[in-house]
Amino acid sequence: TYASSYVNRGYNITHWLEEGRFAGFTYDEAYVTKLAAAGFKSLRLPVDLDLYVVSSTVTGGIADVVVHDDLFTVLDAFVLWTANAGMSLTIDYHQYDKSLDKAIPDSIAVAVAVWGKVAARYASNPRVDLFYELLNEPELSMGGTPPTQDEWTAIAERMIAAIRASDTTHTILFGDVNWYGIGPLSNRKPLSDGNVIYVFHDYEPFIFTHQGASWANMSSTHDLPYPYTAERWSQYFGDLGFTSAMDGWILAAARDYYRTGNRAYIRNQIVQAKRWAVANNVPVICNEFGAYDRASRLEDRARYLTDVVSIFEEIGRAACRERV
């Protein structure tokens, strides 16, 4: 109930602060106001926090960092604007530059210390709808070898400790390994902190939602139907853009799409997270879902989005926001 009260019907601002430092307001208060007027209730702001570290000193695994004022220029603005618009705000540590690496202990120490600085800034803010998301998709955000679940848990606990050193009030969002996967989340024990909302991302069926996506090695795929229909499928994978040079898991998923390309399959995946939440008495949300629009048909995306939203409504109005 707590989670769905503040982080539902959400919107992600993407391709901005996670890809580079703040250099002016590409998105401003007028934009936030429009989102609220359109019915959105929460805003997730992805930002690469460590880009704002001016200097750092690490001693005994603990970092002392100086953070540039630009970080708080933009964060303060969104804290104010979302409050004025009646929207919750999630500060999402979200990076692509791979500067965070478990093989470089100092980089982890710096990330932990930056969270400490952010938390200290907003510890006295009375808003109950201000959230800290520890690190988006550890595999995506961290360089080198991806962390195991145990390694990521240890890092997350350090970040939480840094936050709680000054801020014992605001809720923390935590997503697991395997790109915020439902599987690892539903097989873990909850973290030691009791004020955490657990997060997963849902892009199933992946070969539909990521058709045409170069970063998924599926740039040539196109026109996959949703839901699966024999009439629009082809016995020749090449007709849909699949090639023998693609990764085996992609071709296996294509062969299996008659089974996975439907609402029931998506629902069965999401229900795992719901069951885990109920069993452990913790809140769980999805804060990314969607389908890439480069090579998919509009009518297919509309059917997919309708199904996903209806599933969340059906199994308890779990909060979810489309990544745009």
Secondary structure as UniProt FT lines:
FT   HELIX           2..6
FT   STRAND          10..12
FT   TURN            17..19
FT   HELIX           29..37
FT   TURN            38..39
FT   STRAND          42..47
FT   HELIX           49..52
FT   STRAND          53..59
FT   TURN            60..61
FT   STRAND          62..67
FT   HELIX           69..85
FT   STRAND          88..93
FT   TURN            102..103
FT   HELIX           105..122
FT   TURN            123..124
FT   STRAND          130..133
FT   HELIX           138..141
FT   HELIX           149..164
FT   TURN            165..166
FT   STRAND          171..175
FT   HELIX           177..180
FT   HELIX           182..185
FT   TURN            186..187
FT   STRAND          196..202
FT   HELIX           206..209
FT   TURN            210..212
FT   HELIX           214..216
FT   TURN            219..220
FT   TURN            230..232
FT   HELIX           237..240
FT   TURN            244..245
FT   HELIX           248..255
FT   HELIX           257..260
FT   HELIX           263..280
FT   STRAND          284..289
FT   HELIX           298..314
FT   TURN            315..316
FT   STRAND          320..322
//
